[in-house]
Structure formats: structure tokens, C-alpha cells
Amino acid sequence: MSTLQRGHLYWVEIPEEPRSKKRPALVVSPDRRNALASDVIVVPVSSVLREAPTHVRLRAREGGLPRQSVVKCEQITTLRRERLRPRPLGSSLSPTRMADVEKAILRAIGVPID
């Protein structure tokens, strides 16, 4: 069983989507939890670029993405680890970008952010 890493993007199958569509998702759960749990906390990524206070834009090739995309932080979810491909798309997102994601997640759950 491979360890999924926080800050990396993986191809995932989201069961609620039509035909088990595969899409990138960002792992946001801590590495310690990822090593022990049977599930992982992720945020889906979309190449449909819509501006929203809960979206974080990523450049093409950032984290291994093929095109410019957004992390849709209002859709944070937990998936069984089997729904994630074992290898990340690329390198981890930068600490600055992860801080942007964390702030957007807080906005999505109603925590006031400066």
C-alpha cells in the first residue's frame, strides 16, 4: 500500500460523477493520517476556470497538471485510498500555494479570512 502525500495531485475516481470520471485531486490530509487511514481527504481539481473565493488557480504543469486548472476547495471530500492512482502527477505544490488552498477551504466552511 503506497503512501499518498499531502500537497500532491493524483488522478482519482469520484463515485458521484458520471461514468466514474477520472480527474485530478489534491491531497490535503496530513501525511501521518495518510499512512494509517483507509481513506484520504482530497479537493477536486477542474480545468473549467471559474472565478470564486473558494477556488485556487494553478498554472499548467504546476504539480504535474497538463493545463491551467482550479482547486475547488468548496468540494473537499474523503475518498477511499483505492480511488486514487498510486503515483502523483508531479511534484508537490509550493508551501505558498498550499497556504492559498488552506485559506480557501476555511472560506468554504465559513471561517472568516483576511
Rosetta constraint file for C-alpha pairs under 8 A:
AtomPair CA 2 CA 86 HARMONIC 6.26 0.50
AtomPair CA 3 CA 31 HARMONIC 7.87 0.50
AtomPair CA 3 CA 34 HARMONIC 6.38 0.50
AtomPair CA 3 CA 35 HARMONIC 5.42 0.50
AtomPair CA 3 CA 86 HARMONIC 7.96 0.50
AtomPair CA 4 CA 8 HARMONIC 7.99 0.50
AtomPair CA 4 CA 27 HARMONIC 7.55 0.50
AtomPair CA 4 CA 31 HARMONIC 7.25 0.50
AtomPair CA 4 CA 34 HARMONIC 5.97 0.50
AtomPair CA 4 CA 35 HARMONIC 7.26 0.50
AtomPair CA 4 CA 40 HARMONIC 8.00 0.50
AtomPair CA 4 CA 86 HARMONIC 7.17 0.50
AtomPair CA 5 CA 27 HARMONIC 6.60 0.50
AtomPair CA 5 CA 30 HARMONIC 7.71 0.50
AtomPair CA 5 CA 31 HARMONIC 5.62 0.50
AtomPair CA 5 CA 34 HARMONIC 7.02 0.50
AtomPair CA 6 CA 26 HARMONIC 7.63 0.50
AtomPair CA 6 CA 27 HARMONIC 4.88 0.50
AtomPair CA 6 CA 28 HARMONIC 5.12 0.50
AtomPair CA 6 CA 29 HARMONIC 5.90 0.50
AtomPair CA 6 CA 30 HARMONIC 5.82 0.50
AtomPair CA 6 CA 31 HARMONIC 5.75 0.50
AtomPair CA 6 CA 92 HARMONIC 7.84 0.50
AtomPair CA 7 CA 26 HARMONIC 6.32 0.50
AtomPair CA 7 CA 27 HARMONIC 5.66 0.50
AtomPair CA 7 CA 28 HARMONIC 6.16 0.50
AtomPair CA 7 CA 92 HARMONIC 5.03 0.50
AtomPair CA 7 CA 93 HARMONIC 5.41 0.50
AtomPair CA 7 CA 94 HARMONIC 7.89 0.50
AtomPair CA 7 CA 98 HARMONIC 6.72 0.50
AtomPair CA 8 CA 26 HARMONIC 5.79 0.50
AtomPair CA 8 CA 27 HARMONIC 5.89 0.50
AtomPair CA 8 CA 63 HARMONIC 6.62 0.50
AtomPair CA 8 CA 88 HARMONIC 6.01 0.50
AtomPair CA 8 CA 89 HARMONIC 7.43 0.50
AtomPair CA 8 CA 90 HARMONIC 7.17 0.50
AtomPair CA 8 CA 91 HARMONIC 6.48 0.50
AtomPair CA 8 CA 92 HARMONIC 4.46 0.50
AtomPair CA 8 CA 93 HARMONIC 6.37 0.50
AtomPair CA 9 CA 24 HARMONIC 6.12 0.50
AtomPair CA 9 CA 25 HARMONIC 5.37 0.50
AtomPair CA 9 CA 26 HARMONIC 4.47 0.50
AtomPair CA 9 CA 27 HARMONIC 6.40 0.50
AtomPair CA 9 CA 63 HARMONIC 6.27 0.50
AtomPair CA 9 CA 64 HARMONIC 7.46 0.50
AtomPair CA 9 CA 88 HARMONIC 5.50 0.50
AtomPair CA 9 CA 89 HARMONIC 5.63 0.50
AtomPair CA 9 CA 90 HARMONIC 7.09 0.50
AtomPair CA 9 CA 92 HARMONIC 7.29 0.50
AtomPair CA 10 CA 24 HARMONIC 5.39 0.50
AtomPair CA 10 CA 25 HARMONIC 5.51 0.50
AtomPair CA 10 CA 26 HARMONIC 6.57 0.50
AtomPair CA 10 CA 27 HARMONIC 7.64 0.50
AtomPair CA 10 CA 84 HARMONIC 6.29 0.50
AtomPair CA 10 CA 85 HARMONIC 6.17 0.50
AtomPair CA 10 CA 86 HARMONIC 7.62 0.50
AtomPair CA 10 CA 87 HARMONIC 6.73 0.50
AtomPair CA 10 CA 88 HARMONIC 4.72 0.50
AtomPair CA 10 CA 89 HARMONIC 5.58 0.50
AtomPair CA 11 CA 22 HARMONIC 6.21 0.50
AtomPair CA 11 CA 23 HARMONIC 5.43 0.50
AtomPair CA 11 CA 24 HARMONIC 4.46 0.50
AtomPair CA 11 CA 25 HARMONIC 6.32 0.50
AtomPair CA 11 CA 84 HARMONIC 5.86 0.50
AtomPair CA 11 CA 85 HARMONIC 5.52 0.50
AtomPair CA 11 CA 88 HARMONIC 7.56 0.50
AtomPair CA 11 CA 89 HARMONIC 7.32 0.50
AtomPair CA 12 CA 22 HARMONIC 5.36 0.50
AtomPair CA 12 CA 23 HARMONIC 5.56 0.50
AtomPair CA 12 CA 24 HARMONIC 5.99 0.50
AtomPair CA 12 CA 25 HARMONIC 6.39 0.50
AtomPair CA 12 CA 83 HARMONIC 5.47 0.50
AtomPair CA 12 CA 84 HARMONIC 4.40 0.50
AtomPair CA 12 CA 85 HARMONIC 6.26 0.50
AtomPair CA 13 CA 20 HARMONIC 5.54 0.50
AtomPair CA 13 CA 21 HARMONIC 5.88 0.50
AtomPair CA 13 CA 22 HARMONIC 4.75 0.50
AtomPair CA 13 CA 23 HARMONIC 6.73 0.50
AtomPair CA 13 CA 83 HARMONIC 5.28 0.50
AtomPair CA 13 CA 84 HARMONIC 6.69 0.50
AtomPair CA 14 CA 20 HARMONIC 5.98 0.50
AtomPair CA 14 CA 21 HARMONIC 6.56 0.50
AtomPair CA 14 CA 22 HARMONIC 6.92 0.50
AtomPair CA 14 CA 23 HARMONIC 7.80 0.50
AtomPair CA 14 CA 79 HARMONIC 7.84 0.50
AtomPair CA 14 CA 83 HARMONIC 7.41 0.50
AtomPair CA 15 CA 20 HARMONIC 5.49 0.50
AtomPair CA 15 CA 21 HARMONIC 7.93 0.50
AtomPair CA 16 CA 20 HARMONIC 7.31 0.50
AtomPair CA 17 CA 21 HARMONIC 5.94 0.50
AtomPair CA 23 CA 44 HARMONIC 7.25 0.50
AtomPair CA 23 CA 45 HARMONIC 6.85 0.50
AtomPair CA 23 CA 46 HARMONIC 7.40 0.50
AtomPair CA 24 CA 44 HARMONIC 6.28 0.50
AtomPair CA 24 CA 45 HARMONIC 5.36 0.50
AtomPair CA 24 CA 46 HARMONIC 7.43 0.50
AtomPair CA 24 CA 65 HARMONIC 7.94 0.50
AtomPair CA 25 CA 42 HARMONIC 5.96 0.50
AtomPair CA 25 CA 43 HARMONIC 5.36 0.50
AtomPair CA 25 CA 44 HARMONIC 4.23 0.50
AtomPair CA 25 CA 45 HARMONIC 5.18 0.50
AtomPair CA 25 CA 71 HARMONIC 7.80 0.50
AtomPair CA 26 CA 42 HARMONIC 5.28 0.50
AtomPair CA 26 CA 43 HARMONIC 5.14 0.50
AtomPair CA 26 CA 44 HARMONIC 6.40 0.50
AtomPair CA 26 CA 45 HARMONIC 7.09 0.50
AtomPair CA 26 CA 71 HARMONIC 7.53 0.50
AtomPair CA 27 CA 40 HARMONIC 7.08 0.50
AtomPair CA 27 CA 41 HARMONIC 5.97 0.50
AtomPair CA 27 CA 42 HARMONIC 4.44 0.50
AtomPair CA 27 CA 43 HARMONIC 6.62 0.50
AtomPair CA 28 CA 41 HARMONIC 5.72 0.50
AtomPair CA 28 CA 42 HARMONIC 5.52 0.50
AtomPair CA 28 CA 43 HARMONIC 7.14 0.50
AtomPair CA 29 CA 33 HARMONIC 6.69 0.50
AtomPair CA 29 CA 34 HARMONIC 6.62 0.50
AtomPair CA 29 CA 40 HARMONIC 6.25 0.50
AtomPair CA 29 CA 41 HARMONIC 4.97 0.50
AtomPair CA 29 CA 42 HARMONIC 7.08 0.50
AtomPair CA 30 CA 34 HARMONIC 6.24 0.50
AtomPair CA 31 CA 35 HARMONIC 6.17 0.50
AtomPair CA 32 CA 36 HARMONIC 6.66 0.50
AtomPair CA 33 CA 37 HARMONIC 5.71 0.50
AtomPair CA 33 CA 40 HARMONIC 7.88 0.50
AtomPair CA 34 CA 38 HARMONIC 7.83 0.50
AtomPair CA 34 CA 39 HARMONIC 7.34 0.50
AtomPair CA 34 CA 40 HARMONIC 6.03 0.50
AtomPair CA 38 CA 80 HARMONIC 5.99 0.50
AtomPair CA 38 CA 81 HARMONIC 5.97 0.50
AtomPair CA 39 CA 78 HARMONIC 6.43 0.50
AtomPair CA 39 CA 79 HARMONIC 5.37 0.50
AtomPair CA 39 CA 80 HARMONIC 4.07 0.50
AtomPair CA 39 CA 81 HARMONIC 4.87 0.50
AtomPair CA 40 CA 78 HARMONIC 5.51 0.50
AtomPair CA 40 CA 79 HARMONIC 5.53 0.50
AtomPair CA 40 CA 80 HARMONIC 6.32 0.50
AtomPair CA 40 CA 81 HARMONIC 5.94 0.50
AtomPair CA 41 CA 76 HARMONIC 7.14 0.50
AtomPair CA 41 CA 77 HARMONIC 5.73 0.50
AtomPair CA 41 CA 78 HARMONIC 4.40 0.50
AtomPair CA 41 CA 79 HARMONIC 6.51 0.50
AtomPair CA 42 CA 76 HARMONIC 5.82 0.50
AtomPair CA 42 CA 77 HARMONIC 5.56 0.50
AtomPair CA 42 CA 78 HARMONIC 6.07 0.50
AtomPair CA 42 CA 79 HARMONIC 7.26 0.50
AtomPair CA 43 CA 71 HARMONIC 6.56 0.50
AtomPair CA 43 CA 72 HARMONIC 6.33 0.50
AtomPair CA 43 CA 73 HARMONIC 5.83 0.50
AtomPair CA 43 CA 75 HARMONIC 6.09 0.50
AtomPair CA 43 CA 76 HARMONIC 4.50 0.50
AtomPair CA 43 CA 77 HARMONIC 6.31 0.50
AtomPair CA 44 CA 71 HARMONIC 6.09 0.50
AtomPair CA 44 CA 72 HARMONIC 5.79 0.50
AtomPair CA 44 CA 73 HARMONIC 7.49 0.50
AtomPair CA 44 CA 75 HARMONIC 6.60 0.50
AtomPair CA 44 CA 76 HARMONIC 7.02 0.50
AtomPair CA 45 CA 69 HARMONIC 6.58 0.50
AtomPair CA 45 CA 70 HARMONIC 5.54 0.50
AtomPair CA 45 CA 71 HARMONIC 4.46 0.50
AtomPair CA 45 CA 72 HARMONIC 5.86 0.50
AtomPair CA 46 CA 69 HARMONIC 5.44 0.50
AtomPair CA 46 CA 70 HARMONIC 5.40 0.50
AtomPair CA 46 CA 71 HARMONIC 6.60 0.50
AtomPair CA 46 CA 72 HARMONIC 7.17 0.50
AtomPair CA 47 CA 67 HARMONIC 6.97 0.50
AtomPair CA 47 CA 68 HARMONIC 6.27 0.50
AtomPair CA 47 CA 69 HARMONIC 4.21 0.50
AtomPair CA 47 CA 70 HARMONIC 6.33 0.50
AtomPair CA 48 CA 69 HARMONIC 6.77 0.50
AtomPair CA 48 CA 70 HARMONIC 7.39 0.50
AtomPair CA 49 CA 57 HARMONIC 7.91 0.50
AtomPair CA 49 CA 68 HARMONIC 7.96 0.50
AtomPair CA 49 CA 69 HARMONIC 6.26 0.50
AtomPair CA 49 CA 70 HARMONIC 6.23 0.50
AtomPair CA 50 CA 55 HARMONIC 7.88 0.50
AtomPair CA 50 CA 70 HARMONIC 7.82 0.50
AtomPair CA 51 CA 55 HARMONIC 6.66 0.50
AtomPair CA 53 CA 104 HARMONIC 6.73 0.50
AtomPair CA 53 CA 107 HARMONIC 7.37 0.50
AtomPair CA 54 CA 72 HARMONIC 6.42 0.50
AtomPair CA 54 CA 73 HARMONIC 5.32 0.50
AtomPair CA 54 CA 74 HARMONIC 5.86 0.50
AtomPair CA 54 CA 104 HARMONIC 4.62 0.50
AtomPair CA 54 CA 105 HARMONIC 6.65 0.50
AtomPair CA 54 CA 107 HARMONIC 6.35 0.50
AtomPair CA 54 CA 108 HARMONIC 5.82 0.50
AtomPair CA 55 CA 70 HARMONIC 5.86 0.50
AtomPair CA 55 CA 71 HARMONIC 5.45 0.50
AtomPair CA 55 CA 72 HARMONIC 4.90 0.50
AtomPair CA 55 CA 73 HARMONIC 5.85 0.50
AtomPair CA 55 CA 74 HARMONIC 7.71 0.50
AtomPair CA 55 CA 101 HARMONIC 7.93 0.50
AtomPair CA 55 CA 104 HARMONIC 6.61 0.50
AtomPair CA 56 CA 70 HARMONIC 5.27 0.50
AtomPair CA 56 CA 71 HARMONIC 5.04 0.50
AtomPair CA 56 CA 72 HARMONIC 6.94 0.50
AtomPair CA 56 CA 73 HARMONIC 7.57 0.50
AtomPair CA 56 CA 100 HARMONIC 6.77 0.50
AtomPair CA 56 CA 101 HARMONIC 6.22 0.50
AtomPair CA 56 CA 104 HARMONIC 7.20 0.50
AtomPair CA 57 CA 68 HARMONIC 7.43 0.50
AtomPair CA 57 CA 69 HARMONIC 5.86 0.50
AtomPair CA 57 CA 70 HARMONIC 4.33 0.50
AtomPair CA 57 CA 71 HARMONIC 6.41 0.50
AtomPair CA 58 CA 62 HARMONIC 6.23 0.50
AtomPair CA 58 CA 68 HARMONIC 5.74 0.50
AtomPair CA 58 CA 69 HARMONIC 5.25 0.50
AtomPair CA 58 CA 70 HARMONIC 5.73 0.50
AtomPair CA 58 CA 71 HARMONIC 7.40 0.50
AtomPair CA 59 CA 65 HARMONIC 7.90 0.50
AtomPair CA 59 CA 67 HARMONIC 6.97 0.50
AtomPair CA 59 CA 68 HARMONIC 4.64 0.50
AtomPair CA 59 CA 69 HARMONIC 6.68 0.50
AtomPair CA 60 CA 64 HARMONIC 7.81 0.50
AtomPair CA 60 CA 65 HARMONIC 5.73 0.50
AtomPair CA 60 CA 66 HARMONIC 5.73 0.50
AtomPair CA 60 CA 67 HARMONIC 4.09 0.50
AtomPair CA 60 CA 68 HARMONIC 4.19 0.50
AtomPair CA 60 CA 69 HARMONIC 7.19 0.50
AtomPair CA 61 CA 65 HARMONIC 4.63 0.50
AtomPair CA 61 CA 66 HARMONIC 5.57 0.50
AtomPair CA 61 CA 67 HARMONIC 6.48 0.50
AtomPair CA 61 CA 68 HARMONIC 7.64 0.50
AtomPair CA 62 CA 90 HARMONIC 7.91 0.50
AtomPair CA 62 CA 91 HARMONIC 7.98 0.50
AtomPair CA 62 CA 93 HARMONIC 7.04 0.50
AtomPair CA 63 CA 89 HARMONIC 6.51 0.50
AtomPair CA 63 CA 90 HARMONIC 4.90 0.50
AtomPair CA 63 CA 91 HARMONIC 5.08 0.50
AtomPair CA 63 CA 92 HARMONIC 5.53 0.50
AtomPair CA 63 CA 93 HARMONIC 5.52 0.50
AtomPair CA 64 CA 89 HARMONIC 4.73 0.50
AtomPair CA 64 CA 90 HARMONIC 4.04 0.50
AtomPair CA 64 CA 91 HARMONIC 6.58 0.50
AtomPair CA 65 CA 69 HARMONIC 7.73 0.50
AtomPair CA 65 CA 89 HARMONIC 6.76 0.50
AtomPair CA 65 CA 90 HARMONIC 7.61 0.50
AtomPair CA 71 CA 101 HARMONIC 7.50 0.50
AtomPair CA 72 CA 76 HARMONIC 7.56 0.50
AtomPair CA 73 CA 101 HARMONIC 6.88 0.50
AtomPair CA 73 CA 104 HARMONIC 5.90 0.50
AtomPair CA 73 CA 105 HARMONIC 5.08 0.50
AtomPair CA 73 CA 108 HARMONIC 6.63 0.50
AtomPair CA 74 CA 104 HARMONIC 7.80 0.50
AtomPair CA 74 CA 105 HARMONIC 6.44 0.50
AtomPair CA 74 CA 108 HARMONIC 4.97 0.50
AtomPair CA 74 CA 109 HARMONIC 7.64 0.50
AtomPair CA 76 CA 105 HARMONIC 7.58 0.50
AtomPair CA 79 CA 83 HARMONIC 6.58 0.50
AtomPair CA 80 CA 84 HARMONIC 7.80 0.50
AtomPair CA 93 CA 97 HARMONIC 6.13 0.50
AtomPair CA 93 CA 98 HARMONIC 6.38 0.50
AtomPair CA 94 CA 98 HARMONIC 6.22 0.50
AtomPair CA 95 CA 99 HARMONIC 6.13 0.50
AtomPair CA 96 CA 100 HARMONIC 6.42 0.50
AtomPair CA 97 CA 101 HARMONIC 6.38 0.50
AtomPair CA 98 CA 102 HARMONIC 6.17 0.50
AtomPair CA 99 CA 103 HARMONIC 6.23 0.50
AtomPair CA 100 CA 104 HARMONIC 6.24 0.50
AtomPair CA 101 CA 105 HARMONIC 6.18 0.50
AtomPair CA 102 CA 106 HARMONIC 6.33 0.50
AtomPair CA 103 CA 107 HARMONIC 6.25 0.50
AtomPair CA 103 CA 113 HARMONIC 6.84 0.50
AtomPair CA 104 CA 108 HARMONIC 6.15 0.50
AtomPair CA 105 CA 109 HARMONIC 6.49 0.50
AtomPair CA 106 CA 110 HARMONIC 6.31 0.50
AtomPair CA 106 CA 111 HARMONIC 5.11 0.50
AtomPair CA 106 CA 112 HARMONIC 7.42 0.50
AtomPair CA 106 CA 113 HARMONIC 7.35 0.50
AtomPair CA 107 CA 111 HARMONIC 5.37 0.50
AtomPair CA 107 CA 112 HARMONIC 6.36 0.50
AtomPair CA 107 CA 113 HARMONIC 6.53 0.50
